[in-house]
């Protein structure tokens, strides 16, 4: 299946929904992971730009995440699933009282990983390695990571919640911390946004079904700052 990348880039620049473009395409049976990879490659660099332009939002979001992660004991090995451009990883880790000894990250997009490596190095944040992988096949050993976390990385994989959770559970030794959309706890506006974009809708329900010990399931913000600022 061939797509005109030039056209896709133009749609992105005009703030068009790229996922909708793929869904409406006559030959729309392309693998969803491939679609996500294309979108992420086109977006590469934008998250760092947003971080620089919105320091208040970056600080507020990362502080909220660090507060939760900082409560967890015995975290010496840390991995972000869907590390993107390293912006969330760096700002969360920089707010912890104790930074884990080993830091890993993977992402579906090689372009984003290049930005992530550069961003982390410019901030003098040491990491073991970042590599290209799918969230459904991380290539890590069983029970090899003390804490696996994600920030909106599972988000676009609506309908594939179980497969993602099973893989993250496989590699996690102690904790899985997911900062993802919660359809169950969202207001009507959030639910409409989640449904329209094909985001995950049942992470909590699926985790319970799989027998996970869910320590906490709550909203970080009553209203997501991304939509209110």
Residue frames relative to the residue before (quaternion, step in Angstrom):
aa qw qx qy qz dx dy dz
X 1.0000 0.0000 0.0000 0.0000 0.00 0.00 0.00
X 0.1554 -0.8133 0.5579 0.0560 3.56 -0.74 1.03
X 0.0948 -0.7760 0.6226 0.0358 3.53 -1.03 0.89
X 0.4341 -0.6713 0.5308 0.2815 3.54 -1.13 0.62
X 0.3016 -0.7909 0.5053 0.1676 3.58 -0.17 1.29
X 0.5889 0.5721 -0.3661 0.4380 3.57 1.11 -0.67
X 0.6610 0.4997 -0.3000 0.4726 3.57 0.98 -0.88
X 0.6418 0.5291 -0.3197 0.4538 3.58 0.99 -0.86
X 0.6404 0.5204 -0.3181 0.4668 3.58 1.01 -0.82
X 0.6432 0.5199 -0.3188 0.4630 3.58 1.02 -0.81
X 0.6321 0.5259 -0.3263 0.4663 3.57 1.02 -0.81
X 0.6533 0.5213 -0.3071 0.4551 3.57 0.98 -0.90
X 0.6540 0.5151 -0.3086 0.4601 3.58 0.97 -0.88
X 0.7088 0.4300 -0.2426 0.5038 3.57 1.17 -0.64
X 0.5110 -0.6948 0.3779 0.3367 3.56 1.34 0.45
X 0.3600 0.7096 -0.5163 0.3168 3.56 1.09 0.72
X 0.5053 -0.6445 0.4826 0.3105 3.57 -1.16 0.63
X 0.3460 -0.7745 0.4946 0.1891 3.57 -0.44 1.24
X 0.5982 0.5644 -0.3589 0.4413 3.58 1.07 -0.70
X 0.6435 0.5201 -0.3194 0.4620 3.58 0.99 -0.84
X 0.6110 0.5548 -0.3474 0.4452 3.57 1.06 -0.75
X 0.6835 0.4810 -0.2907 0.4657 3.58 0.88 -0.93
X 0.6433 0.5366 -0.3211 0.4418 3.57 1.00 -0.84
X 0.7329 0.4319 -0.2295 0.4730 3.57 1.02 -0.82
X 0.4848 0.6777 -0.4321 0.3449 3.58 1.26 -0.16
X 0.5898 -0.6064 0.3965 0.3566 3.64 -0.96 0.81
X 0.7573 0.2453 -0.1514 0.5860 3.58 1.05 -0.71
X 0.1095 0.8707 -0.4637 0.1218 3.54 0.54 1.26
X 0.4624 0.7041 -0.4356 0.3173 3.60 1.16 0.47
X 0.3115 0.7512 -0.5186 0.2643 3.58 1.15 0.51
X 0.5920 -0.5866 0.4282 0.3494 3.56 -1.11 0.76
X 0.5207 -0.6693 0.4280 0.3126 3.59 -0.87 0.95
X 0.6183 0.5420 -0.3526 0.4468 3.60 1.02 -0.68
X 0.6317 0.5249 -0.3288 0.4662 3.59 1.07 -0.71
X 0.6251 0.5297 -0.3329 0.4667 3.56 1.05 -0.78
X 0.6602 0.5111 -0.3014 0.4605 3.56 0.89 -0.97
X 0.6421 0.5287 -0.3232 0.4514 3.57 0.99 -0.82
X 0.6439 0.5159 -0.3170 0.4677 3.58 0.96 -0.86
X 0.6586 0.5101 -0.3064 0.4606 3.57 0.91 -0.94
X 0.6748 0.4980 -0.2960 0.4572 3.58 0.90 -0.92
X 0.6389 0.5211 -0.3350 0.4562 3.59 0.98 -0.77
X 0.6512 0.5066 -0.3121 0.4711 3.59 1.00 -0.80
X 0.6987 0.4796 -0.2608 0.4624 3.58 1.04 -0.80
X 0.4247 0.7559 -0.4453 0.2236 3.60 1.20 -0.45
X 0.7628 0.3248 -0.2803 0.4839 3.53 -0.86 1.07
X 0.6041 0.6087 -0.3510 0.3760 3.57 1.16 -0.55
X 0.6386 0.5384 -0.3428 0.4300 3.59 1.04 -0.69
X 0.6244 0.5113 -0.3402 0.4826 3.58 1.06 -0.69
X 0.6326 0.5303 -0.3277 0.4595 3.59 0.99 -0.80
X 0.6641 0.4978 -0.3000 0.4703 3.58 0.96 -0.88
X 0.6301 0.5404 -0.3294 0.4500 3.56 1.04 -0.79
X 0.6693 0.4971 -0.2905 0.4696 3.55 0.97 -0.89
X 0.7145 0.4638 -0.2513 0.4596 3.57 0.96 -0.89
X 0.7860 0.2647 -0.1255 0.5443 3.60 1.17 -0.56
X 0.0224 -0.8502 0.5260 0.0054 3.61 0.61 1.08
X 0.6178 0.5565 -0.3525 0.4294 3.60 1.06 -0.71
X 0.6714 0.4804 -0.2883 0.4851 3.57 0.93 -0.95
X 0.6314 0.5363 -0.3312 0.4515 3.61 0.95 -0.85
X 0.6743 0.5002 -0.2869 0.4614 3.56 0.92 -0.93
X 0.6665 0.5113 -0.3001 0.4520 3.57 0.93 -0.92
X 0.6860 0.4862 -0.2838 0.4609 3.56 0.87 -0.96
X 0.7032 0.4677 -0.2769 0.4583 3.60 0.78 -1.00
X 0.6158 0.5429 -0.3441 0.4558 3.59 1.09 -0.67
X 0.6448 0.5175 -0.3169 0.4647 3.58 1.01 -0.81
X 0.6685 0.4869 -0.2964 0.4776 3.58 0.99 -0.82
X 0.6595 0.5164 -0.3083 0.4509 3.57 0.93 -0.89
X 0.6028 0.5678 -0.3531 0.4354 3.58 1.05 -0.70
X 0.6803 0.4726 -0.2813 0.4846 3.57 1.00 -0.81
X 0.6902 0.4769 -0.2827 0.4650 3.58 0.83 -0.98
X 0.6393 0.5672 -0.3200 0.4089 3.59 1.04 -0.77
X 0.5979 0.5774 -0.3550 0.4280 3.59 1.23 -0.35
X 0.6512 0.5638 -0.3013 0.4090 3.57 1.18 -0.55
X 0.3285 -0.7764 0.5152 0.1546 3.55 -0.83 1.04
X 0.8337 0.2931 -0.1800 0.4321 3.51 -1.32 0.39
X 0.4222 0.6873 -0.4835 0.3400 3.58 1.04 0.75
X 0.0348 0.8164 -0.5707 0.0814 3.56 -0.23 1.31
X 0.7510 0.2477 -0.1345 0.5972 3.56 1.27 -0.48
X 0.0630 -0.8327 0.5447 -0.0769 3.54 -0.56 1.29
X 0.0161 0.8008 -0.5982 0.0242 3.59 -0.94 0.86
X 0.1981 -0.7478 0.6191 0.1351 3.55 -1.03 0.84
X 0.2631 -0.7498 0.5926 0.1317 3.53 -0.75 1.12
X 0.7857 0.1159 -0.1360 0.5923 3.56 -0.46 1.19
X 0.0513 0.8672 -0.4924 0.0535 3.55 0.84 1.04
X 0.2984 -0.7876 0.4979 0.2068 3.59 1.21 -0.33
X 0.7747 -0.3063 0.2544 0.4912 3.57 -0.76 -1.05
X 0.6033 -0.6206 0.3263 0.3800 3.55 1.28 0.42
X 0.4500 0.7248 -0.4400 0.2803 3.58 1.24 -0.07
X 0.6791 0.4574 -0.2976 0.4909 3.60 0.89 -0.86
X 0.6380 0.5475 -0.3328 0.4271 3.57 0.87 -0.93
X 0.6987 0.4820 -0.2938 0.4395 3.57 0.71 -1.03
X 0.7323 0.4515 -0.2618 0.4374 3.57 0.70 -1.06
X 0.6112 0.5138 -0.3542 0.4868 3.60 1.15 -0.49
X 0.6879 0.4883 -0.2898 0.4521 3.59 0.78 -1.01
X 0.6542 0.5362 -0.3176 0.4284 3.59 0.99 -0.80
X 0.6913 0.4642 -0.2727 0.4819 3.58 1.24 -0.38
X 0.5393 0.6105 -0.4127 0.4076 3.61 1.25 -0.02
X 0.5494 -0.6108 0.4562 0.3420 3.57 -1.12 0.66
X 0.7909 0.1029 -0.0361 0.6021 3.55 1.11 -0.75
X 0.2811 -0.7700 0.5522 0.1523 3.59 -0.64 1.13
X 0.5303 -0.6454 0.4405 0.3289 3.64 -0.84 0.90
X 0.5771 -0.6195 0.4143 0.3339 3.55 -1.11 0.71
X 0.7937 0.1815 -0.0767 0.5756 3.58 1.00 -0.84
X 0.0628 -0.8064 0.5876 -0.0216 3.56 -0.77 1.11
X 0.0189 -0.7990 0.5996 -0.0403 3.56 -0.79 1.09
X 0.0247 0.7889 -0.6137 -0.0191 3.54 -1.27 0.29
X 0.0426 -0.7820 0.6191 0.0575 3.54 -1.14 0.57
X 0.0534 -0.7858 0.6160 0.0182 3.53 -1.25 0.47
X 0.5674 -0.6115 0.4436 0.3277 3.53 -1.23 0.54
X 0.7359 0.4107 -0.2017 0.4991 3.56 1.18 -0.65
X 0.3880 -0.7216 0.5275 0.2246 3.57 -0.71 1.08
X 0.6150 0.5651 -0.3439 0.4292 3.58 1.03 -0.78
X 0.6721 0.4797 -0.2969 0.4796 3.58 0.94 -0.85
X 0.6231 0.5500 -0.3438 0.4371 3.58 1.02 -0.73
X 0.6162 0.5388 -0.3490 0.4562 3.59 1.02 -0.72
X 0.6467 0.4929 -0.3137 0.4903 3.56 1.00 -0.79
X 0.6518 0.5365 -0.3204 0.4296 3.59 0.93 -0.88
X 0.6601 0.5062 -0.3103 0.4602 3.57 0.88 -0.90
X 0.6656 0.4962 -0.3003 0.4696 3.54 0.93 -0.90
X 0.6529 0.5277 -0.3137 0.4437 3.58 0.91 -0.93
X 0.6722 0.4955 -0.2957 0.4639 3.58 0.89 -0.94
X 0.6687 0.5018 -0.3055 0.4557 3.58 0.96 -0.82
X 0.6502 0.5075 -0.3288 0.4600 3.60 1.00 -0.74
X 0.6874 0.4454 -0.2669 0.5078 3.57 1.23 -0.48
X 0.4165 -0.7336 0.4393 0.3088 3.59 1.34 0.08
X 0.3974 0.6834 -0.4998 0.3539 3.56 1.05 0.83
X 0.2969 -0.7756 0.5337 0.1595 3.57 -0.58 1.14
X 0.0236 0.7830 -0.6210 0.0260 3.55 -1.05 0.80
X 0.5742 -0.5919 0.4379 0.3581 3.56 -1.17 0.62
X 0.7018 -0.3805 0.2356 0.5542 3.56 0.73 -1.08
X 0.2246 -0.7167 0.6402 0.1612 3.50 -1.37 0.39
X 0.0148 -0.8280 0.5568 -0.0649 3.53 -0.84 0.93
X 0.5410 -0.6293 0.4656 0.3075 3.54 -1.30 0.41
X 0.2455 0.7533 -0.5763 0.2005 3.58 -0.77 1.07
X 0.4791 -0.6355 0.5329 0.2875 3.50 -1.36 0.39
X 0.5463 -0.6357 0.4330 0.3315 3.58 -1.02 0.73
X 0.6606 0.4800 -0.3022 0.4918 3.57 1.27 -0.27
X 0.7679 0.1389 -0.1023 0.6169 3.56 1.32 -0.05
X 0.0817 -0.8733 0.4803 0.0078 3.55 0.33 1.31
X 0.3639 -0.7631 0.4567 0.2770 3.60 1.27 -0.33
X 0.5052 0.6259 -0.4376 0.4020 3.61 1.21 0.25
X 0.5699 -0.5981 0.4421 0.3492 3.58 -1.21 0.51
X 0.6281 -0.5298 0.4103 0.3955 3.56 -1.24 0.46
X 0.8659 0.0513 -0.0483 0.4953 3.58 -1.09 0.80
X 0.3956 0.7652 -0.4288 0.2722 3.58 1.07 0.71
X 0.7471 0.3610 -0.1879 0.5256 3.60 1.24 -0.38
X 0.4575 -0.6920 0.4822 0.2815 3.59 -0.79 0.99
X 0.8115 0.0161 0.0300 0.5834 3.56 0.85 -0.97
X 0.1002 -0.7586 0.6431 0.0305 3.54 -0.83 1.09
X 0.0612 0.8128 -0.5782 0.0371 3.57 -0.76 0.93
X 0.1416 -0.7715 0.6147 0.0830 3.53 -1.29 0.44
X 0.1237 -0.7590 0.6336 0.0849 3.53 -1.25 0.52
X 0.8280 -0.1813 0.0494 0.5283 3.57 -0.21 1.35
X 0.4242 0.6973 -0.4753 0.3284 3.61 1.12 0.58
X 0.6667 0.4553 -0.2945 0.5113 3.57 1.11 -0.63
X 0.4303 0.7789 -0.3974 0.2242 3.53 1.26 -0.63
X 0.7878 0.3635 -0.2330 0.4392 3.68 0.56 -0.99
X 0.6175 0.5980 -0.3211 0.3975 3.60 1.29 -0.04
X 0.0588 0.8314 -0.5458 0.0860 3.55 0.87 0.97
X 0.7708 0.3042 -0.2525 0.4995 3.57 -0.88 0.99
X 0.7280 0.3755 -0.2225 0.5287 3.57 1.28 -0.25
X 0.2210 0.8243 -0.4942 0.1654 3.55 1.23 0.51
X 0.6789 0.5101 -0.3099 0.4275 3.58 0.81 -0.94
X 0.6594 0.5140 -0.3150 0.4492 3.59 0.87 -0.90
X 0.6596 0.5041 -0.3069 0.4654 3.59 0.98 -0.83
X 0.6848 0.4897 -0.2926 0.4535 3.57 0.86 -0.93
X 0.6218 0.5403 -0.3416 0.4525 3.59 0.99 -0.76
X 0.6767 0.4876 -0.3000 0.4629 3.60 0.92 -0.87
X 0.6716 0.4849 -0.3102 0.4665 3.60 0.88 -0.85
X 0.6341 0.5242 -0.3193 0.4704 3.58 1.06 -0.75
X 0.6072 0.5766 -0.3464 0.4230 3.58 1.07 -0.71
X 0.7710 0.3719 -0.1980 0.4776 3.59 0.86 -0.88
X 0.6125 0.5771 -0.3497 0.4118 3.60 1.21 -0.41
X 0.3231 -0.7513 0.5486 0.1735 3.56 -0.88 1.00
X 0.8315 0.1517 -0.0429 0.5327 3.59 0.95 -0.89
X 0.8488 0.0262 0.0631 0.5243 3.55 0.65 -1.12
X 0.1054 -0.7076 0.6899 0.1106 3.48 -1.39 0.53
X 0.0338 -0.7947 0.6060 -0.0118 3.58 -0.71 1.05
X 0.0611 -0.8265 0.5589 -0.0266 3.56 -0.51 1.23
X 0.1026 -0.7541 0.6474 0.0418 3.54 -0.80 1.09
X 0.2517 0.7790 -0.5004 0.2817 3.51 0.26 1.39
X 0.6589 -0.4836 0.3677 0.4437 3.59 -1.22 0.22
X 0.1616 -0.7678 0.6110 0.1050 3.57 -1.06 0.74
X 0.2792 -0.7740 0.5494 0.1451 3.53 -0.27 1.27
X 0.6406 0.5632 -0.3223 0.4105 3.56 1.00 -0.88
X 0.7784 0.3388 -0.1695 0.5006 3.60 0.97 -0.84
X 0.5265 0.6765 -0.3918 0.3342 3.57 1.25 -0.17
X 0.4940 -0.6121 0.5124 0.3446 3.53 -1.27 0.38
X 0.7409 -0.4261 0.2654 0.4462 3.58 -1.26 0.12
X 0.6267 0.5369 -0.3328 0.4563 3.59 1.03 -0.77
X 0.6624 0.5044 -0.2988 0.4663 3.57 0.94 -0.89
X 0.6543 0.5237 -0.3114 0.4481 3.56 0.93 -0.90
X 0.6442 0.5129 -0.3180 0.4698 3.58 0.98 -0.82
X 0.6502 0.5175 -0.3046 0.4655 3.58 0.99 -0.88
X 0.6576 0.5121 -0.2999 0.4641 3.59 0.95 -0.90
X 0.6843 0.4883 -0.2848 0.4606 3.58 0.86 -0.96
X 0.6521 0.5402 -0.3144 0.4292 3.58 0.90 -0.94
X 0.7714 0.3772 -0.1842 0.4783 3.57 0.96 -0.89
X 0.4929 -0.6947 0.4174 0.3165 3.58 1.24 0.11
X 0.3148 0.7668 -0.4990 0.2528 3.57 1.13 0.68
X 0.6745 -0.4687 0.3711 0.4332 3.55 -1.31 0.19
X 0.1452 -0.8171 0.5559 0.0473 3.56 -1.01 0.83
X 0.8118 0.2714 -0.1091 0.5053 3.61 1.15 -0.37
X 0.1525 0.8129 -0.5480 0.1246 3.60 0.92 0.81
X 0.6748 0.4922 -0.3036 0.4585 3.60 0.84 -0.92
X 0.6775 0.4949 -0.2928 0.4586 3.57 0.81 -1.01
X 0.6655 0.5005 -0.3003 0.4651 3.57 0.99 -0.82
X 0.6243 0.5370 -0.3347 0.4580 3.59 1.02 -0.78
X 0.6475 0.5004 -0.3107 0.4835 3.58 1.00 -0.82
X 0.6381 0.5390 -0.3149 0.4507 3.56 0.96 -0.89
X 0.7045 0.4581 -0.2555 0.4781 3.57 1.02 -0.82
X 0.5318 -0.6668 0.3834 0.3543 3.58 1.27 -0.05
X 0.3485 0.7425 -0.5027 0.2730 3.59 1.19 0.43
X 0.4053 -0.6670 0.5633 0.2713 3.55 -1.21 0.56
X 0.1201 -0.8193 0.5594 0.0370 3.56 -0.08 1.30
X 0.2928 -0.7887 0.5223 0.1396 3.56 -0.44 1.25
X 0.8092 -0.0564 0.1011 0.5760 3.55 0.92 -0.92
X 0.0171 0.7634 -0.6451 0.0275 3.55 -1.08 0.83
X 0.2922 0.7608 -0.5185 0.2586 3.56 -0.23 1.26
X 0.5375 -0.5731 0.4986 0.3661 3.53 -1.36 0.16
X 0.4134 -0.6827 0.5399 0.2673 3.57 -1.00 0.80
X 0.7762 0.0954 -0.0316 0.6224 3.55 1.06 -0.86
X 0.5424 -0.6053 0.4621 0.3548 3.59 -1.03 0.71
X 0.7539 0.0436 -0.0309 0.6548 3.52 1.17 -0.78
X 0.4959 -0.6764 0.4514 0.3046 3.56 -0.84 0.97
X 0.4843 -0.6944 0.4478 0.2878 3.62 -0.72 1.05
X 0.5597 0.6136 -0.3880 0.3995 3.57 1.16 -0.57
X 0.7499 0.3839 -0.2110 0.4957 3.59 1.08 -0.70
X 0.7274 0.4494 -0.2424 0.4584 3.58 1.20 -0.27
X 0.7062 0.4383 -0.2663 0.4881 3.59 1.23 -0.23
